[in-house]
């Protein structure tokens, strides 16, 4: 089981290029990729998307990529000497015509438009894409390792809450049959207090049976036990389990609410409140399971 929260980075430096990939993920219902690529590197988007979708199932994923040149210069500098001479001659002419000092320096000359041209080193897209794939793989390895480590902590915490829900469910199972017995005794006590004559035992039995039908929570308790068992199985399963867990938590909540509404007993009501609290804690943790 893996969490959806984590980060990882990978760096590959070879063939005069250095590629760095950083990945950060948080929980999300689906796999949501946010790529932050400079325009000249947009050709790498398919490489990154394919690499991530092949290894991650869910989560919001932020990807940061940088590509730099190493070794040889990353840009070429070209000068237009003919244009520079023309600027210098024009400067001297202006100085002579106006009687001012000629103060054009080399640095000043280089700043004039067109004298110096800087062109970026041409990228070998195929080579950079290969380096990007290696850096991405390293970043994903680190990210998945972190998500698995956090997933192990989530798993232990979920087991604790599932055990508590199971214990509370067991207490309700023990108490549930006594609810009908208590109701029958209270009914007899009221009738005796009223000194009612000619109590029809059959009518009384029917009343108790109706009450038993309204308060019966056996099916809900059985389904809740099944949901708890399925949750435990998913804790040990591989792959994407978060969506299934989220569905089971909703079903656990539904069964628990039904038990609380049907069983008119203070003890069961208190256990239901405690179960709902534990299930809510499970729900919060499941939101971060991949």
N, C-alpha and C positions, 0 to 999 in steps of 0.2 A: 504494500500500500504506500502511495506517495502523496505528499502534500502538494499544493499548487504554488507554494511560496518558496522562492529561492533566487539565487543569482550565480552567475558563472562568467568566466572570461577565458579567452584563448588568444595566444599571440604566435604568429609564425613569421620568421624573418629568413628570407632566402631569395637568391637570384636578383639581388638589388632592390627587393621590395619588402616592406614590413606591413603585415595585416593584423589588426586587433579587432576582436569581436567581443562585446559585452552583452550579456543577456540578464534581464531581471523579470521575474514573473510574480503575479499575485493571482488570487482566486477569481474565477469568472465562470459563467455557466457553460461557455463553449471555448474553443480555441480562438483567441482574438490576438492577431499579430499587429504590432505597431512598429514599422521599420523606419528608422531615421537615417536615411542615406543621402549624402550630398548628390547633387544632380549628376556629376560625372561618374558616379558609382552606381547609378540606377540599373545598370546591366547585371548587377549582382543580386537583385531582388529575387529572381526565380531560384537561384542557388540557395539563398537563405530560407525562403519559404518551403522549398522541398526538404531541406535538411531538418527544419523544425517540425513540420507536420509528420515526418516519418518517425519522430521520437517522443513528441509530446501529445497528450490527448486533450487536455483542458487547461485553461488559464489565460489571463491577459499577459502577453509577452512583449516586452520592450527590447528592441535590438539596437545597439549602437555600434557603428562600424567606422574604423579609420584605416586609411591606406596611405603609407608614406614611402618615399624612395630612400634607399640607403646606398652607401658606396659612392657611385658616381653622382654628379649634380642632378638634382631633380628638375632643373630647368635650364634651357639654353639661352645665352645672351648674344644678341647680334647687334652690330652697330652699322649705321649708314654713314660712312666716312665722307662721301660726296656731299650729303646733306649737311654734315657737321661743318665742312669747309665753306659751304654756301652761307650757313648761319654766321660763321666767323667773318667772312668777307663783308657780309651785310652789316655786321656790328661795327667793323672798322670804318666802313663808309659813313655810317650814322655818326660815329665819334668825330671823324674829320669834318663832316658837314656842320656839326653843331658846336665844334670846338670843345668837346668834353673828352674825358679820359676813357680809353677803351679798357673796360674792366671785366670782360667776359672770361670766366675761368673754365677749366675742364669740367668741374662738377656742374657748373651752371649750364655748360653746353650739353652735358648728358641729360639734363632735365628738360631740354627743349623737345617738343613733340616730334617723334619720328626718328630721333637720333639713335636711341637705344630701344630695342625691342626684345621682350622676354617671352619665350615660348615654353610652356610646360612640357616635360618629358612625356613622350607618347606612351600610353599604357598598353601593355600586352594583355588584352582582356582575358584570353584563355589561361595565361599563367596566373593572373591575379585571381581569377575565379577558382582555380585549383587551390591556391593558398588560402582563400577565403573559406573553402570547404573544410580544410584542415583546422583552421582557427575556430570555425563554428563547431566542429565536432568536439574539439577540446573544451570549448565553453559549455556545450551541452552535457558532456561527461561530468564536469564540475557541478553544473546546475542540478542534474538528475541525482547526483550523489547527495547534494544538500536536501533535495526534496524527499529522497528516501529516508534520510536520517530524521528529518522532521516528521515524516510519515510514521516512523517507528514510535515516536513519542505520542502522536495522535492515536495510534492503535492502542497503546497502553491506557491512555486516558479514556478512550471509548469503552474499553473492556470494564473499567471501574464503574462507569455509569450504567452500562448494560447489566452488570451484576446487581447494582442497587435496584434497578427496575425489576429484575427477576425476583429479588428478595421481597420487594413490595407486592408484586403480583402473587407470590406464594402466600403471603399473609392474607390477601384478599380471598384467595381460593379457600383458605381455612375458615375464614369468617363468613363467606357467602351463604353456606347452608344454614347457619345459625340465624340469619336475618328472618327467614320464614318462620322458624320456631319461635323467635321472639315476638313476631307479629301475631302468631296464633295465641300465645300466652297473653299478650296485651288485649287482644280481642275478647278472650274469655274473661279477663279481669274487668273489662268495661261492662260486659253483659251481666256479670255477677253484681257489679256495683249498682247497676240499674234494676237489679232484682227482677230481671226479665223472666217471665214464665213461658214454658213451652218452647224452649229454644230447639230449633230444628237442627240436629247434628249434620244432616245432609246439606242444608243451606249454609251452615258454618263452614263445612268442608269446601263447598263451592267458592265461598268468599276467600278462603285461604289459598285455594288453587289459583284464583284470579290474581291474587297478590303475588304468588310465587311466579306466575308467568310474567307479570310486569317487572319483577325484580330480578329475573334470571339473567345472569351475566356469564354463564358457562361458555357460550359461543365466543363472546368477546375475549374472555380470558384465554381460551384456546387459540384464537387468532393472534392475540398478543404474544403468546408463547412461540407461535410459528414465526412471527416477525422477528422476535429476539434471536431465534435460531438462525434465520437467514442473515441477520446482521453479523452474527459471529462468523458465518461462512464467508461473507464478503470481506471481513477483516483479514482472512487468510488467503483470499483470492489475488491473482495477479491481474494487471491491466487496469483499465478504467472502471472504478467501482463507485465513484462519488454520486453519480446520478441515481443509481439503484439504491444507495443508502439514503439519499434524500427522499426518495419515494417511500421507502420503508418507514422513515421517521414520520412522514405525514400519516401513514396508516396506523402507526403506533399511537399517535396523538388522537386519531379518530376513535380507536377502540377504547382508549383511556377515558375520553370524554363521554362515550356512551356508557361505560361502567359507572362513572360518577353520576350521570343523570338517571340511571335506572335503579341503582341500589340506594334506597332511602335509609342509609345507616351512617351514623357519625364516624365510626371507625373506618369504614370503607371510603368515605368522603375524604378523610384525612390522608389515607394512603394514596388516593387518586391525586390529591394536590401534590404530594411528595413525588409521585411518578411523573406528573407533568413537569415538575421542576427538573428532574433528571433528564427527561426526554428533550426539554429545551436546551439543556447543556449539550446533549448529543447532537441536536440540530445545528448548534453553533459550530461545533467541531467538524461536522460533516461538510459544512460549507467550504471547507478548505481541503477536502480530499479530492484528488484527481479522478 
